[in-house]
Amino acid sequence: MGSQRLLRFVDVPRTTPPKREATDRLADFDEIYREFAAEKAAEQAGRCSQCGVPYCQTHCPLHNNIPDWLKLTAEGRLREAYELSQATNTFPEICGRICPQDRLCEGNCVIEQAGHGTVTIGAVEKYLTDMAWEEGWVEPLKAAQERAESVGIIGAGPGGLAAADALRGAGVQVTVYDRYDRSGGLMMYGIPGFKLEKDVVERYNRKFEDGGISFVLNCDVGADISFDEIRAKHDAVLIATGVYKSREIGGPGSGLPGMVRAIDYLTASNRKGMGDTVPEFESGELDAKSKRVVVIGGGDTAMDCVRTAVRQGAVSVKCLYRRDRANMPGSQREVQNAEEEGVVFEWLTLPKGFVGEDRVTGVRVARMRLGAPDATGRQAPEEIPGADYTEDADLVIKALGFEPEDLPRLWGVEGLEVTRWGTIKADFRTKRTSLEGVYAAGDIVRGASLVVWAIRDGREAAESILEEFAARSTGIAAE
């Protein structure tokens, strides 16, 4: 009977969970995709071809055992499917919500290449873990045996928390330091609720605290506590701060009031949604209500900003991007969602300056065209002479990406080597830095990237730290 539930991709079409209507979802910050019903999750899982070389698994940064948990889902063995799913992933349902599956697992699905439409892997992954929480299948974080070693982790984002989870599960004493008042990092403050509702993150925070992980929040390393103090307290330290320094834009008028950084804008919106008092929001500085909003950038952060602005009641929301739709780095799925919600994309446009006296009133824009391909084969945008125009704006949001902060200078650390990009130099495999007993993982090493890569890095860093502890106890140096 089980085999009859599989290999159904020829006669069963691809189906995604239904989306709420655009008019409904603009009224709140709730997630826009509804849950799969049990039969739909099993039906979609049953479309998996169980191919001999699972490209979905190969192209997942965590190498999740996707075919096997799809098979178990199709057979109705949901608890086993969940347990297999979480064996390689600290936050399965979070990845199911926010991973760009079209570029990773689903984009490399064999039946997608054959023209049958990919299995909706992300939606099934989300369904399994949400059900696991509801049914009480999620086990408390429990150490098999307590150990004396202690690790300090700087940064409570996905990389730091993934490492903390793995280390605490092995019995290590773990303390996580973070500058914010809640743990979760980007998952809590950067990603809007319509993509990731905050109770999904908060339940992990409770699980980690109940499991014995200590959190030191509202803690600015370099100001409230020194890096050397953290090193002295612990047997190993993991730096997992992420990258939060916003790339800036130049040109005449670039310092006018009314121009804000994406991270500030998104953080204020998320804090407001969690019930915090946010003076910058209350004053209107970081609120798009009744404003003409222009967002500059084409990545996923820009998509988060435009979709937040329409929910806040902006008069109009436009996104300026210097390349065309096909060449934008952000998720095409997010572009479609934004367009459904009333966002206008101005492709092949480049801001040259900003107009206004006391505050910004417009963006001076050059129209672009795609010229000859560069060394990578990608067509380089070039300006069309004499085609400039002014885009009216009351609020300009800069979403041009993130760079690493100068941690050695901010923390007063001698000997912590960085790359020419300012990221921390760490061994690709072991995550060791130039300082003994200090490791680094996630965006602070690889640059701004995906949550799923941070999870992988954090888990690998935990493995290396445990190997180092084992080597110390036997007196043998770790490789």
C-alpha positions in Angstrom: 0.0 0.0 0.0 2.9 2.4 0.9 4.3 2.2 -2.7 1.0 3.3 -4.1 1.3 6.5 -2.2 4.6 7.4 -4.0 5.7 8.2 -7.5 2.4 10.1 -8.2 4.0 13.1 -9.9 2.5 12.2 -13.3 -1.1 12.2 -12.3 -1.0 14.6 -9.2 -0.2 18.2 -10.0 2.0 20.4 -7.9 0.0 22.2 -5.2 1.1 24.9 -2.8 -0.7 25.9 0.4 -3.4 28.5 -0.4 -2.5 32.1 0.1 -4.7 34.6 1.8 -6.2 37.2 -0.5 -4.0 40.3 -0.9 -6.8 42.6 0.4 -7.1 40.5 3.6 -3.4 40.2 4.3 -2.7 43.9 4.0 -4.8 44.4 7.1 -2.2 42.6 9.4 1.3 41.2 9.7 0.1 37.5 9.9 1.7 34.9 7.6 0.1 34.9 4.2 0.3 31.1 3.5 -2.2 28.8 5.1 -1.3 25.4 6.5 -1.4 22.3 4.4 -4.2 20.0 5.4 -3.0 16.5 6.3 -4.2 14.9 3.1 -2.7 17.6 1.0 0.7 17.3 2.7 0.6 13.5 2.2 -0.5 14.0 -1.5 2.3 16.4 -2.3 4.9 14.3 -0.4 3.7 11.3 -2.5 4.8 13.1 -5.7 8.4 12.6 -4.8 10.1 10.3 -7.4 12.4 8.8 -4.8 15.2 9.3 -7.3 18.6 7.5 -6.9 20.5 10.8 -6.8 18.4 13.2 -4.7 19.5 16.6 -6.0 17.1 18.3 -3.5 19.2 16.9 -0.6 22.5 17.8 -2.4 21.5 21.4 -2.9 20.2 21.9 0.7 23.0 23.5 2.7 22.1 21.2 5.7 21.8 18.1 3.4 18.4 17.3 4.9 17.2 13.8 4.2 14.3 15.1 2.2 13.3 12.0 0.2 13.0 9.9 3.3 10.9 12.3 5.3 8.7 12.9 2.2 8.2 9.1 2.0 7.2 8.9 5.6 4.8 11.8 5.2 3.2 10.1 2.3 2.7 7.0 4.3 1.2 8.9 7.2 4.1 8.3 9.6 4.3 11.9 10.6 6.1 11.7 13.9 8.9 9.7 12.2 9.0 12.2 9.4 9.3 15.1 11.8 12.1 13.3 13.8 14.1 12.7 10.6 13.5 16.3 9.5 14.8 17.8 12.7 17.8 15.4 13.0 19.8 17.6 10.6 18.0 21.0 11.1 17.7 23.0 14.3 14.8 25.1 12.9 12.9 23.0 10.2 9.7 25.0 10.1 11.5 28.3 10.0 13.5 27.1 7.0 10.2 25.9 5.5 8.9 29.4 5.8 11.8 31.6 4.8 14.3 29.5 2.7 14.4 30.4 -1.0 13.4 26.8 -2.0 13.2 27.8 -5.6 17.0 28.3 -5.6 17.8 25.4 -3.3 15.9 22.1 -2.8 12.8 22.6 -5.0 14.7 24.3 -7.8 16.8 21.2 -8.2 14.0 18.6 -7.8 14.3 15.9 -10.5 10.6 16.0 -11.4 10.8 19.8 -11.8 13.5 19.3 -14.4 11.3 16.7 -16.1 8.5 19.2 -16.4 6.1 17.9 -13.8 6.5 20.7 -11.3 8.6 20.4 -8.1 7.4 18.8 -4.9 6.5 21.5 -2.4 9.2 20.6 0.0 9.2 23.7 2.1 5.5 23.6 2.8 5.7 20.0 3.9 8.7 20.8 6.1 6.7 23.6 7.7 3.7 21.4 8.2 5.6 18.6 9.9 7.2 20.7 12.6 4.2 22.9 13.3 2.3 19.7 13.8 5.1 18.4 16.1 4.7 21.4 18.4 0.9 21.0 18.4 1.1 17.3 19.2 3.8 17.6 21.9 6.4 15.7 19.8 9.1 18.3 20.3 11.3 17.0 23.0 12.7 19.3 25.7 16.3 20.2 25.2 18.0 17.6 27.5 21.7 16.9 28.0 22.5 13.2 28.2 25.3 13.9 30.7 26.5 17.2 32.1 30.0 18.4 31.2 32.3 20.8 33.0 33.3 22.7 29.8 31.8 26.1 29.1 31.2 27.9 25.8 30.4 31.6 25.4 28.5 32.4 22.2 28.3 36.0 21.0 25.1 36.5 18.9 21.7 34.9 19.4 20.8 34.6 15.8 20.3 31.4 13.8 24.0 30.5 13.7 24.6 31.1 17.4 21.4 29.4 18.5 22.1 26.3 16.3 25.5 26.0 17.9 24.1 26.5 21.4 21.5 23.8 20.8 24.1 21.3 19.7 26.5 22.1 22.5 23.9 22.0 25.2 22.6 18.7 23.9 26.1 17.3 24.5 26.1 18.6 28.1 28.3 21.7 27.6 27.5 24.7 29.7 26.4 27.4 27.3 26.0 31.2 27.7 24.7 33.3 24.8 25.4 37.1 24.7 23.4 39.4 22.6 22.9 43.1 22.1 19.1 42.8 21.8 16.5 42.3 24.5 15.2 39.0 22.9 17.1 36.2 21.4 16.5 35.2 17.7 18.5 37.9 15.9 17.5 38.3 12.3 14.6 35.8 12.8 13.1 38.0 15.5 13.9 41.6 14.4 14.8 41.5 10.7 12.2 39.2 9.1 8.6 40.5 9.1 5.8 38.6 10.7 4.0 37.9 7.4 7.0 35.6 6.5 7.8 34.4 10.0 5.4 34.9 12.9 7.3 35.7 16.1 5.7 33.0 18.3 7.5 30.5 16.1 10.8 31.9 17.2 9.8 32.5 20.8 8.9 28.9 21.3 12.5 27.9 20.5 13.7 30.6 22.9 11.7 29.1 25.7 12.9 25.6 24.8 16.5 26.7 24.9 16.1 28.5 28.2 14.2 25.6 29.8 17.1 23.3 28.5 19.7 25.2 30.5 21.1 27.6 28.0 21.9 30.9 29.7 21.2 34.2 27.9 22.8 37.5 28.7 20.7 40.0 26.7 20.9 43.8 26.3 24.6 43.1 26.3 26.8 45.1 24.0 30.2 43.4 23.8 32.9 46.0 23.9 30.8 48.3 26.1 28.9 46.3 28.7 31.4 43.4 28.8 34.8 43.1 27.1 35.7 40.3 24.7 38.6 39.4 26.9 36.2 39.0 29.9 34.1 36.6 27.9 37.2 34.6 26.8 38.3 34.4 30.5 34.9 33.0 31.6 34.7 30.2 29.0 36.7 27.3 27.6 35.8 28.3 24.1 34.1 31.3 22.4 32.0 31.3 19.2 31.5 34.6 17.4 28.2 34.5 15.6 27.2 38.2 15.4 26.0 38.3 11.9 26.5 41.4 9.7 24.4 44.5 10.6 26.3 47.4 9.2 24.2 48.8 6.3 25.7 49.8 3.0 25.2 53.4 2.4 24.3 55.4 -0.8 25.9 58.6 -1.8 24.9 61.4 -4.1 23.6 64.9 -3.5 21.1 65.1 -0.6 22.0 61.6 0.7 21.9 62.8 4.3 18.4 64.4 4.2 15.9 63.5 7.0 13.4 61.0 5.8 16.1 58.6 4.5 16.3 55.5 6.7 18.2 52.2 6.9 16.2 49.0 6.2 17.4 47.3 9.4 16.1 50.3 11.5 12.8 50.3 9.6 12.2 46.6 9.9 13.3 46.4 13.5 10.9 49.2 14.5 8.0 47.5 12.7 8.8 44.1 14.3 9.1 45.7 17.8 5.8 47.5 17.3 4.2 44.2 16.3 5.5 42.6 19.5 4.0 45.3 21.7 7.1 47.4 22.4 7.0 51.1 22.7 9.1 52.4 19.7 9.6 56.2 19.9 10.9 56.4 16.3 7.8 54.7 15.1 5.4 56.8 17.2 7.1 60.0 15.9 6.4 58.9 12.3 10.1 58.7 11.4 9.9 54.9 10.8 6.2 54.6 10.0 5.2 54.6 6.3 1.5 55.5 7.0 0.2 58.1 4.5 3.6 58.4 2.8 5.0 57.9 -0.6 7.6 55.3 0.0 10.6 54.5 -2.2 12.8 51.5 -1.4 16.2 51.2 -3.0 17.5 47.7 -3.6 16.6 44.4 -5.1 17.3 41.7 -2.5 15.1 40.0 0.0 15.5 42.8 2.5 14.1 45.2 0.0 11.1 42.9 -0.5 10.6 42.8 3.3 10.6 46.6 3.3 8.1 47.2 0.5 5.7 44.6 1.9 5.9 46.1 5.3 5.3 49.6 3.9 2.0 48.6 2.2 0.8 47.1 5.5 1.5 50.3 7.3 -0.8 52.2 5.0 1.6 53.9 2.6 0.0 56.0 -0.1 2.3 54.4 -2.7 5.3 52.0 -2.5 7.9 51.8 -5.3 11.0 49.7 -5.5 14.0 50.9 -7.5 16.4 48.4 -8.8 19.2 48.9 -11.3 18.8 45.6 -13.2 15.7 43.9 -14.6 13.4 41.4 -13.0 15.4 38.4 -14.3 18.6 39.6 -12.7 17.4 40.7 -9.3 18.9 38.8 -6.3 15.7 38.6 -4.3 13.1 35.8 -4.4 10.8 35.9 -7.4 8.1 34.5 -5.2 8.4 37.6 -3.0 8.3 39.9 -6.0 5.0 38.3 -7.0 3.6 38.6 -3.5 4.6 42.3 -3.4 3.0 43.0 -6.8 -0.2 41.3 -5.6 -0.1 43.7 -2.6 0.2 46.8 -4.8 4.0 47.4 -4.9 5.3 49.0 -8.1 8.7 47.9 -9.3 10.8 50.3 -11.4 13.3 48.1 -13.1 16.5 49.4 -14.6 16.6 52.5 -12.4 19.5 54.0 -10.5 19.3 56.7 -7.8 21.7 59.6 -8.5 20.7 62.0 -5.7 17.9 63.2 -3.5 15.9 66.4 -3.5 14.4 68.3 -0.6 15.3 71.0 1.9 14.2 70.2 5.4 13.6 66.5 4.5 13.6 64.3 1.4 10.8 65.0 -1.1 12.1 63.0 -4.1 14.7 60.7 -5.6 16.6 61.8 -8.7 16.7 58.7 -10.9 18.7 57.6 -14.0 17.1 55.1 -16.4 19.4 52.2 -17.2 19.8 49.6 -19.9 21.6 46.3 -19.8 24.9 46.5 -21.7 27.6 44.0 -22.6 28.1 41.0 -20.4 30.8 41.3 -17.7 33.4 38.7 -16.8 30.8 36.5 -15.2 28.5 36.7 -18.3 26.0 38.9 -16.5 24.9 42.0 -18.4 26.2 45.2 -16.8 23.7 48.0 -16.4 24.6 51.3 -18.0 23.0 54.7 -17.8 20.8 56.0 -20.7 21.9 59.6 -21.3 19.2 62.3 -20.8 16.6 60.0 -19.4 16.7 61.2 -15.7 13.5 61.8 -13.8 12.4 62.6 -10.2 10.5 60.0 -8.2 8.4 61.7 -5.5 9.0 60.4 -2.0 8.3 61.2 1.7 10.2 58.2 3.0 13.3 56.6 1.3 14.4 53.2 2.7 17.9 52.1 1.9 18.1 48.3 1.4 21.4 47.9 -0.3 22.8 45.0 1.8 24.9 44.6 4.9 28.6 44.6 5.7 30.5 43.4 8.8 31.2 45.7 11.6 34.9 46.3 12.5 34.8 43.8 15.4 38.6 43.9 16.3 38.4 47.7 16.7 34.9 47.7 18.4 36.0 45.0 20.8 39.6 46.1 21.3 40.9 42.7 20.3 44.5 42.1 19.3 45.2 39.3 16.9 41.7 38.6 15.5 42.4 38.3 11.8 39.8 39.6 9.3 39.6 39.3 5.5 39.9 42.2 3.1 36.0 42.3 3.2 36.1 42.8 6.9 34.7 39.4 7.7 36.4 37.3 10.4 39.0 34.9 8.9 38.0 31.4 10.0 38.9 27.9 8.8 36.3 26.7 6.4 35.9 23.3 8.0 36.7 23.8 11.7 35.5 27.5 12.0 38.6 28.2 14.1 39.9 31.8 14.0 43.4 33.1 14.5 42.9 33.2 18.3 43.2 30.0 20.3 39.8 28.7 21.5 37.9 31.2 19.5 35.6 30.2 16.6 33.4 32.1 14.2 30.4 31.1 12.1 27.6 32.4 10.0 27.4 35.8 8.2 30.3 37.3 10.1 32.5 34.7 8.3 30.7 34.2 4.9 29.1 37.7 4.5 25.4 38.4 4.3 23.8 35.1 3.4 20.8 32.8 4.2 19.5 31.6 7.5 20.0 28.0 6.4 23.7 28.6 5.9 24.0 30.2 9.3 22.4 27.1 10.9 24.8 24.8 9.1 27.8 26.9 10.2 26.6 26.9 13.8 26.1 23.2 13.9 29.6 22.6 12.3 31.2 25.0 14.8 29.6 23.1 17.7 31.1 19.8 16.3 34.6 21.4 16.0 34.4 22.7 19.6 33.3 19.3 20.9 36.2 17.7 19.0 38.6 20.3 20.6 37.3 19.5 24.0 37.7 15.7 23.4 41.3 16.3 22.2 42.1 18.4 25.3 40.8 15.7 27.6 43.0 13.1 25.9 46.0 15.4 25.5 45.9 15.1 21.7 45.8 18.2 19.6 42.7 18.4 17.4 43.4 18.5 13.6 
